Amino acid sequence: MTTSPYVSPDTPQPVSTRAWLGWLLLLVAAGATFGLGIMAASILHRREEAAQKAPLRPIDEMEMDAARWGESYPREYDSYKRMQDSSPATKTKYGGATQRDYLEESPANVILFGGFGFGKDYRQARGHAHAIEDVTNTLRMKTEDANHNLVLDAKKPATCWTCKSPDVPRMMKKMGGPENFYAAKFVDLKDEIKHPIGCYDCHEANTMKLQITRPALLEALKRRDPNFDIEKVSHQEMRSLVCAQCHVEYYFKGKGNYLTFPWDKGFTPDKMEEYFDEKNFDGQGFADFTNAISKTRIVKIRHPDYELYSTGIHAYRNVACADCHMPYRTEGGVKFTDHHLQSPLHNISNSCAVCHRWSEQDIRSRVESIQDKVREARNRAEDALAKAHLDVAAAMEAGAMDEELAVARQQIRHAQLKWDYIAASNGMGFHSPAEALRILTGAVDLAGQARLDCARILARHGYTQPIAYPDFSTKENALMLVKAFASGKPPKLLGGAEKPVAAGK
């Protein structure tokens, strides 16, 4: 029996493999086209972000008033003005824009900075819009006149103005260069410095190109790399470098108080120790002050935010400071940079959630759990350092000489530099958590070594009983304690016991 060649049109037909392959290739091509389109759009988007938008009205080359810039950039200016808010609502667990009292929160700071301005008044800055108010109102810049009224200290250098106003680069130019500006007095320029940190600090007028207006940053980068060229730096890198003009560690060099970044050997506190310990500062290592309790020469670290950030995952991923603290926003189809510089925890959806696809509560909990761990380590370092200063004072009370105490004091000096590198940084270590904990661990270890050395010194002098540490658990108690040491009438730390008499005497 043979099969009929006739096939009914109603009989189902097998689908051709070539037809399926064609459809597959079409889908792949469509997907690739879509992907390339997204990539092209992203590239164009990035170019648009970096492109400079001309102002609606011409802006003077050195216009210091942010309101004049705001006439052409109202969205940016409106967001900038929100930094005037320093109410409790701006506070985060470890930061924000409120003027929290660091000495009240951590009384051990009074001991660590005993004899220095930061041991009298140390408050969180309220943000760019309050920069001039905060620097002129801090007790660190005040002294008493003949009538016991607090007035600006005539000895303070103009260098203290450097990061507080766009009027600073104007005055540097007017005075013939930064060296003349730094050598002037703070009080003599108070009528010239009028505008808080604003547009000109970071942007060129009329082009809006990001610029560096503070010479100390360029000088430091040039010392590290003589071939460094700021014109070759990418727009994304500039979105961090404009912050690095001020959010860094610095010191006043020489009699002219020349603002200098100690970056010659590196960004880490270990490298800064090496830099400050070199015998090129009046024949000995540099110090901002001598601690009133232990007589240890101390370097006061300011706010090395850029240095710490540089060791973290965000810097490694090329996430700029502005990506988190000045994220992009969209209003009415217009994309612009939010100039309300604040903690990302107040703007999680535009800052963190762009990359981290978790709920806002999960992100906040994650950030605060990291900060909690850093704060715990910092507390341990503070307590160990405060007691180390008192241990040295006890050894001095026992009759120990400077030669005996040299090693312990050097250990305290290095421990406090490490601790302050984290304590003075904003973000409670979040900019680089692993590095922050490494540094604080080093501070605890060095403070412990200093205390052990002091215990041996006391034993050699015949004292083996525990030291009677005064109560410094409150700011008031700590201030009274430092005042007693500074006046030359310190409390007895050895329990008032007489020095033991050696056997046979």
C-alpha positions as CSV (number, residue, x, y, z in Angstrom):
1,M,0.0,0.0,0.0
2,T,1.5,3.4,-1.0
3,T,1.0,6.8,0.8
4,S,-1.0,9.4,-1.1
5,P,1.1,12.5,-1.9
6,Y,-2.0,14.6,-1.2
7,V,-1.9,16.5,2.2
8,S,-5.0,18.2,3.5
9,P,-4.6,22.0,4.1
10,D,-6.1,21.4,7.5
11,T,-3.2,19.1,8.6
12,P,-0.8,20.9,11.1
13,Q,2.6,21.7,9.5
14,P,5.9,21.6,11.4
15,V,7.4,25.1,11.9
16,S,10.7,25.6,10.0
17,T,13.9,25.9,12.1
18,R,15.0,28.7,9.9
19,A,11.9,30.7,10.7
20,W,12.6,30.4,14.5
21,L,16.2,31.4,13.9
22,G,15.1,34.4,12.0
23,W,12.8,35.5,14.8
24,L,15.6,34.9,17.3
25,L,18.0,37.0,15.3
26,L,15.4,39.8,15.0
27,L,14.9,39.8,18.8
28,V,18.7,39.8,19.5
29,A,19.1,42.7,17.0
30,A,16.3,44.6,18.6
31,G,17.7,44.1,22.0
32,A,21.2,45.2,20.9
33,T,19.7,48.2,19.2
34,F,17.9,49.1,22.4
35,G,21.0,48.6,24.5
36,L,23.1,50.8,22.2
37,G,20.3,53.4,22.3
38,I,20.4,53.4,26.1
39,M,24.2,53.6,26.1
40,A,24.1,56.5,23.6
41,A,21.5,58.3,25.7
42,S,23.7,57.8,28.8
43,I,26.7,59.2,27.0
44,L,24.7,62.2,25.8
45,H,23.2,62.6,29.2
46,R,26.7,62.7,30.8
47,R,27.9,65.1,28.2
48,E,24.9,67.3,29.0
49,E,25.7,67.1,32.7
50,A,29.3,68.3,32.0
51,A,28.2,70.9,29.5
52,Q,28.3,74.5,30.7
53,K,25.0,76.3,30.5
54,A,25.4,80.0,29.8
55,P,23.7,82.4,32.2
56,L,20.6,84.3,31.2
57,R,22.4,87.6,32.3
58,P,26.1,88.2,32.2
59,I,27.8,87.6,35.6
60,D,30.8,89.7,36.7
61,E,34.1,87.8,36.5
62,M,34.4,87.8,40.3
63,E,30.8,88.1,41.4
64,M,30.7,87.1,45.1
65,D,26.9,87.4,45.7
66,A,25.2,84.1,45.1
67,A,21.9,85.9,44.6
68,R,23.2,87.5,41.4
69,W,24.1,84.0,40.1
70,G,20.6,82.9,41.2
71,E,19.0,85.2,38.7
72,S,20.2,82.9,35.9
73,Y,20.1,79.7,37.8
74,P,17.0,79.9,40.1
75,R,16.6,76.2,40.7
76,E,20.2,75.9,41.9
77,Y,20.0,79.0,44.0
78,D,16.6,78.0,45.6
79,S,18.2,74.7,46.7
80,Y,21.3,76.6,47.9
81,K,19.2,78.8,50.2
82,R,17.8,75.8,51.9
83,M,21.2,75.5,53.7
84,Q,20.1,78.4,55.9
85,D,18.0,75.9,57.8
86,S,19.9,74.7,60.8
87,S,16.9,73.6,62.8
88,P,16.7,70.3,64.8
89,A,15.0,68.8,61.8
90,T,18.3,68.9,59.9
91,K,20.0,66.7,62.5
92,T,21.1,63.1,61.8
93,K,22.3,60.6,64.3
94,Y,25.9,61.7,63.9
95,G,25.8,64.8,61.8
96,G,23.4,67.3,60.1
97,A,23.3,71.1,60.1
98,T,22.7,71.8,63.7
99,Q,25.4,73.3,65.9
100,R,25.9,70.3,68.2
101,D,28.5,70.8,70.9
102,Y,31.2,68.2,70.5
103,L,32.6,68.9,74.0
104,E,29.2,68.3,75.6
105,E,28.7,65.1,73.6
106,S,32.3,63.8,74.2
107,P,33.8,65.5,77.3
108,A,37.1,63.5,76.8
109,N,37.7,66.0,74.0
110,V,38.3,68.7,76.6
111,I,41.2,66.6,78.0
112,L,42.6,65.8,74.6
113,F,42.6,69.4,73.5
114,G,43.5,70.9,76.9
115,G,45.3,74.2,76.5
116,F,44.1,74.7,72.9
117,G,41.1,76.5,71.5
118,F,39.3,73.3,70.5
119,G,39.2,72.4,74.2
120,K,37.2,75.5,74.9
121,D,34.7,75.6,72.0
122,Y,34.2,72.9,69.5
123,R,30.9,72.8,67.6
124,Q,29.7,71.2,64.4
125,A,29.6,73.7,61.5
126,R,26.1,74.5,60.3
127,G,26.9,74.4,56.6
128,H,28.1,76.8,53.9
129,A,25.4,79.4,54.3
130,H,26.5,80.0,58.0
131,A,30.3,79.8,57.4
132,I,31.0,83.5,58.3
133,E,28.8,83.5,61.3
134,D,30.2,80.3,62.7
135,V,33.9,81.2,62.4
136,T,33.4,84.7,63.8
137,N,31.3,83.5,66.7
138,T,33.3,80.6,67.9
139,L,35.2,81.2,71.2
140,R,38.3,79.9,69.5
141,M,38.5,83.3,67.7
142,K,37.7,85.4,70.7
143,T,39.7,86.9,73.6
144,E,38.8,89.2,76.5
145,D,39.4,92.9,76.3
146,A,40.3,95.3,79.2
147,N,36.6,95.3,80.2
148,H,36.4,91.5,80.1
149,N,34.2,91.6,77.0
150,L,34.7,88.9,74.3
151,V,36.1,90.4,71.1
152,L,37.9,89.0,68.1
153,D,41.4,88.0,68.9
154,A,43.8,90.4,67.1
155,K,46.5,87.7,66.9
156,K,44.5,85.3,64.8
157,P,45.7,85.1,61.2
158,A,43.6,85.9,58.1
159,T,44.4,82.3,57.0
160,C,41.3,81.3,59.2
161,W,39.1,83.0,56.5
162,T,40.4,80.9,53.7
163,C,37.5,78.4,53.3
164,K,34.7,80.7,54.6
165,S,33.9,83.0,51.7
166,P,34.3,83.6,47.9
167,D,35.6,87.0,49.0
168,V,38.9,85.2,49.9
169,P,40.2,84.7,46.3
170,R,39.1,88.3,45.5
171,M,41.2,89.5,48.5
172,M,44.1,87.3,47.6
173,K,44.2,88.9,44.2
174,K,43.7,92.4,45.6
175,M,46.5,91.9,48.2
176,G,49.0,90.7,45.7
177,G,48.9,87.0,46.3
178,P,48.0,84.3,48.9
179,E,51.2,84.9,51.0
180,N,50.2,88.5,51.7
181,F,46.6,87.4,52.5
182,Y,47.8,84.6,54.9
183,A,50.2,87.0,56.7
184,A,47.4,89.5,57.4
185,K,45.2,89.4,60.5
186,F,41.8,87.9,60.7
187,V,40.2,90.9,62.4
188,D,41.6,93.3,59.8
189,L,39.6,91.7,57.0
190,K,36.3,91.3,58.7
191,D,34.7,94.1,56.7
192,E,35.9,92.7,53.4
193,I,34.7,89.1,54.0
194,K,30.9,89.5,53.6
195,H,29.5,86.6,51.6
196,P,29.3,83.0,52.8
197,I,30.5,80.1,50.7
198,G,28.8,80.4,47.3
199,C,28.9,80.0,43.6
200,Y,32.2,81.6,42.8
201,D,34.0,79.2,45.2
202,C,33.5,76.4,42.7
203,H,32.3,77.9,39.3
204,E,33.7,80.2,36.7
205,A,31.4,83.1,36.0
206,N,29.5,82.9,32.7
207,T,30.8,79.4,31.7
208,M,29.8,77.6,34.9
209,K,33.0,75.4,34.5
210,L,34.1,73.9,37.8
211,Q,37.2,75.7,39.0
212,I,39.7,75.6,41.9
213,T,39.9,79.0,43.7
214,R,42.1,78.0,46.7
215,P,45.8,77.8,45.8
216,A,46.6,75.3,48.7
217,L,45.0,72.4,46.8
218,L,46.8,73.0,43.5
219,E,50.1,73.5,45.4
220,A,49.7,70.2,47.2
221,L,48.8,68.3,44.1
222,K,51.8,69.8,42.3
223,R,54.1,68.8,45.1
224,R,52.8,65.2,44.8
225,D,53.1,65.2,41.0
226,P,55.0,68.0,39.3
227,N,53.3,67.1,36.0
228,F,49.8,67.5,37.4
229,D,47.6,69.6,35.2
230,I,44.2,70.7,36.5
231,E,43.0,71.3,32.9
232,K,43.3,67.5,32.2
233,V,41.1,66.5,35.1
234,S,37.7,65.1,34.2
235,H,34.4,66.8,35.1
236,Q,33.6,63.8,37.4
237,E,36.9,64.2,39.2
238,M,36.3,67.9,39.5
239,R,33.0,67.2,41.3
240,S,35.2,66.0,44.2
241,L,38.2,68.2,43.9
242,V,36.2,71.4,44.4
243,C,35.2,69.9,47.8
244,A,38.9,69.1,48.4
245,Q,39.7,72.8,48.5
246,C,38.4,72.9,52.1
247,H,37.3,69.4,53.3
248,V,40.9,68.3,54.0
249,E,43.6,68.3,56.7
250,Y,45.7,71.5,56.6
251,Y,48.0,73.5,58.9
252,F,49.5,77.0,59.0
253,K,53.1,76.8,57.9
254,G,55.8,79.2,59.2
255,K,55.6,82.7,60.6
256,G,53.5,83.8,57.6
257,N,50.8,81.2,58.5
258,Y,50.8,79.9,54.9
259,L,48.0,77.4,54.4
260,T,49.5,74.0,53.5
261,F,48.1,70.5,53.0
262,P,50.5,67.8,54.5
263,W,50.1,65.5,51.5
264,D,53.8,65.3,50.4
265,K,54.2,61.7,51.7
266,G,50.6,60.6,51.3
267,F,47.0,60.9,52.5
268,T,46.9,58.5,55.4
269,P,47.5,59.5,59.0
270,D,50.6,57.3,59.1
271,K,52.2,59.3,56.3
272,M,51.1,62.6,57.9
273,E,52.8,61.4,61.1
274,E,56.0,61.1,59.1
275,Y,55.5,64.5,57.6
276,F,54.9,66.3,60.9
277,D,57.6,64.4,62.8
278,E,60.4,65.6,60.4
279,K,62.8,68.0,62.1
280,N,62.0,70.9,59.7
281,F,59.8,72.8,62.0
282,D,62.0,75.0,64.2
283,G,64.3,72.1,64.7
284,Q,61.6,69.7,65.9
285,G,58.4,68.1,64.8
286,F,55.4,70.4,64.1
287,A,52.7,70.8,66.7
288,D,49.6,73.0,66.9
289,F,49.8,73.1,70.7
290,T,51.2,71.5,73.8
291,N,48.6,69.6,75.9
292,A,48.2,71.3,79.3
293,I,47.9,68.0,81.2
294,S,50.7,65.7,79.7
295,K,52.8,68.4,78.1
296,T,52.7,66.4,74.8
297,R,53.1,68.3,71.5
298,I,49.9,67.6,69.6
299,V,48.9,68.0,65.9
300,K,45.3,69.1,65.6
301,I,43.8,67.4,62.6
302,R,41.0,69.4,61.0
303,H,38.6,67.6,58.7
304,P,40.3,65.1,56.2
305,D,37.1,64.2,54.5
306,Y,38.7,64.0,51.0
307,E,41.6,62.0,52.2
308,L,39.4,59.4,54.0
309,Y,36.9,59.3,51.1
310,S,39.9,58.5,48.7
311,T,40.4,55.2,50.4
312,G,36.8,54.1,50.3
313,I,34.6,52.1,47.9
314,H,32.8,55.1,46.5
315,A,36.1,56.7,45.3
316,Y,37.1,53.4,43.9
317,R,33.9,53.3,41.9
318,N,34.4,56.9,40.8
319,V,31.5,58.1,42.7
320,A,32.1,61.8,43.4
321,C,31.4,63.8,46.6
322,A,28.7,65.7,44.6
323,D,26.9,62.4,43.6
324,C,25.9,61.9,47.2
325,H,25.9,65.3,48.7
326,M,24.6,67.3,45.7
327,P,22.7,64.7,43.6
328,Y,20.9,65.5,40.4
329,R,17.3,66.4,40.5
330,T,14.6,66.9,37.9
331,E,11.8,69.5,38.0
332,G,9.4,70.0,35.1
333,G,11.6,67.9,32.8
334,V,14.7,70.1,33.7
335,K,17.7,68.2,35.3
336,F,19.9,70.2,37.6
337,T,22.3,69.7,40.5
338,D,20.8,70.1,44.0
339,H,22.9,72.8,45.7
340,H,21.5,72.0,49.1
341,L,24.6,70.4,50.4
342,Q,23.5,68.1,53.2
343,S,23.7,64.6,54.6
344,P,22.6,62.0,52.0
345,L,20.4,60.6,54.8
346,H,18.1,63.6,54.3
347,N,17.8,62.8,50.5
348,I,18.1,59.0,50.3
349,S,15.9,58.6,47.2
350,N,18.1,60.9,45.1
351,S,21.4,60.1,46.7
352,C,21.8,56.5,47.9
353,A,18.8,54.8,46.1
354,V,20.1,55.7,42.7
355,C,22.6,52.8,43.1
356,H,21.4,50.9,46.1
357,R,18.0,49.4,45.4
358,W,16.8,48.9,48.9
359,S,14.1,50.7,50.9
360,E,15.0,54.0,52.5
361,Q,14.7,52.4,56.0
362,D,17.1,49.6,55.0
363,I,19.6,52.1,53.7
364,R,19.4,54.3,56.8
365,S,19.8,51.3,59.1
366,R,22.8,50.1,57.1
367,V,24.5,53.4,57.3
368,E,23.8,54.0,61.0
369,S,24.9,50.4,61.9
370,I,28.3,51.1,60.2
371,Q,28.6,54.5,62.0
372,D,27.7,52.9,65.3
373,K,30.7,50.6,65.1
374,V,33.0,53.4,64.2
375,R,31.6,55.5,67.1
376,E,32.2,52.6,69.5
377,A,35.8,52.3,68.4
378,R,36.2,56.1,68.6
379,N,34.9,56.1,72.2
380,R,37.5,53.5,73.2
381,A,40.2,55.5,71.6
382,E,39.0,58.7,73.3
383,D,38.9,57.1,76.8
384,A,42.3,55.5,76.4
385,L,43.9,58.7,75.2
386,A,42.4,60.8,78.0
387,K,43.7,58.4,80.6
388,A,47.1,58.3,78.8
389,H,47.4,62.1,79.2
390,L,46.6,61.7,82.9
391,D,49.0,58.8,83.2
392,V,51.8,61.0,82.0
393,A,50.7,63.7,84.5
394,A,50.8,61.1,87.2
395,A,54.3,60.1,86.2
396,M,55.3,63.8,86.3
397,E,53.8,64.0,89.8
398,A,56.0,61.0,90.8
399,G,59.1,62.9,89.7
400,A,59.6,61.5,86.2
401,M,61.7,63.7,83.9
402,D,61.1,64.6,80.3
403,E,63.6,62.1,79.1
404,E,61.8,59.2,80.7
405,L,58.5,60.4,79.3
406,A,59.6,61.0,75.7
407,V,58.5,57.6,74.3
408,A,55.1,57.8,76.0
409,R,54.5,61.3,74.8
410,Q,55.4,60.3,71.2
411,Q,53.0,57.4,71.4
412,I,50.2,59.7,72.6
413,R,51.1,62.2,69.9
414,H,50.7,59.6,67.2
415,A,47.6,58.0,68.8
416,Q,45.8,61.3,69.0
417,L,46.6,62.2,65.4
418,K,45.1,58.9,64.3
419,W,42.0,59.3,66.5
420,D,41.5,62.9,65.4
421,Y,41.8,61.9,61.7
422,I,38.6,60.0,62.2
423,A,36.9,62.2,64.9
424,A,37.4,65.4,62.9
425,S,36.1,63.8,59.6
426,N,32.5,64.2,58.8
427,G,30.3,61.1,58.3
428,M,31.5,59.2,61.4
429,G,33.8,57.0,59.3
430,F,31.2,56.1,56.7
431,H,33.3,57.5,53.8
432,S,35.7,54.6,54.4
433,P,34.5,52.3,57.2
434,A,37.3,49.7,57.0
435,E,40.0,52.3,56.9
436,A,38.4,54.2,59.8
437,L,38.4,51.1,62.0
438,R,42.0,50.3,61.1
439,I,43.1,53.8,62.1
440,L,41.1,53.8,65.4
441,T,42.5,50.4,66.2
442,G,46.0,51.9,65.8
443,A,45.0,54.8,68.1
444,V,43.8,52.4,70.8
445,D,47.0,50.3,70.5
446,L,49.4,53.3,70.7
447,A,47.5,54.8,73.7
448,G,47.6,51.5,75.4
449,Q,51.4,51.3,74.8
450,A,51.8,54.8,76.3
451,R,49.8,53.9,79.4
452,L,51.9,50.7,79.9
453,D,55.1,52.7,79.6
454,C,53.8,55.2,82.2
455,A,52.9,52.3,84.5
456,R,56.5,51.1,84.3
457,I,57.8,54.6,85.0
458,L,55.6,54.9,88.0
459,A,56.8,51.5,89.3
460,R,60.4,52.6,88.9
461,H,59.6,55.6,91.1
462,G,58.0,53.4,93.7
463,Y,54.3,53.8,92.8
464,T,52.3,50.7,92.1
465,Q,48.8,51.7,93.3
466,P,46.1,52.6,90.8
467,I,45.9,56.2,89.7
468,A,43.1,58.3,91.1
469,Y,41.6,59.6,87.9
470,P,39.5,62.7,88.3
471,D,35.9,62.7,87.0
472,F,35.8,64.2,83.5
473,S,32.5,62.6,82.5
474,T,30.9,66.1,81.9
475,K,32.1,69.1,79.9
476,E,32.1,71.2,83.0
477,N,34.2,68.8,85.1
478,A,36.7,68.3,82.2
479,L,37.0,72.1,81.8
480,M,37.7,72.6,85.5
481,L,40.3,69.8,85.4
482,V,42.2,71.3,82.5
483,K,42.0,74.8,84.1
484,A,43.6,73.3,87.3
485,F,46.5,71.9,85.3
486,A,46.9,75.1,83.2
487,S,47.1,77.2,86.4
488,G,49.9,75.0,87.8
489,K,47.6,73.6,90.6
490,P,46.7,70.1,89.3
491,P,44.8,67.6,91.5
492,K,46.7,64.8,93.1
493,L,46.6,61.7,90.9
494,L,48.6,59.3,93.1
495,G,46.0,59.1,95.8
496,G,47.8,61.6,98.0
497,A,50.1,58.8,99.3
498,E,53.6,59.6,100.1
499,K,56.3,58.1,97.9
500,P,57.2,54.7,99.4
501,V,60.5,54.4,101.2
502,A,62.9,51.8,99.9
503,A,63.7,48.9,102.2
504,G,66.6,49.5,104.5
505,K,66.3,53.3,104.4
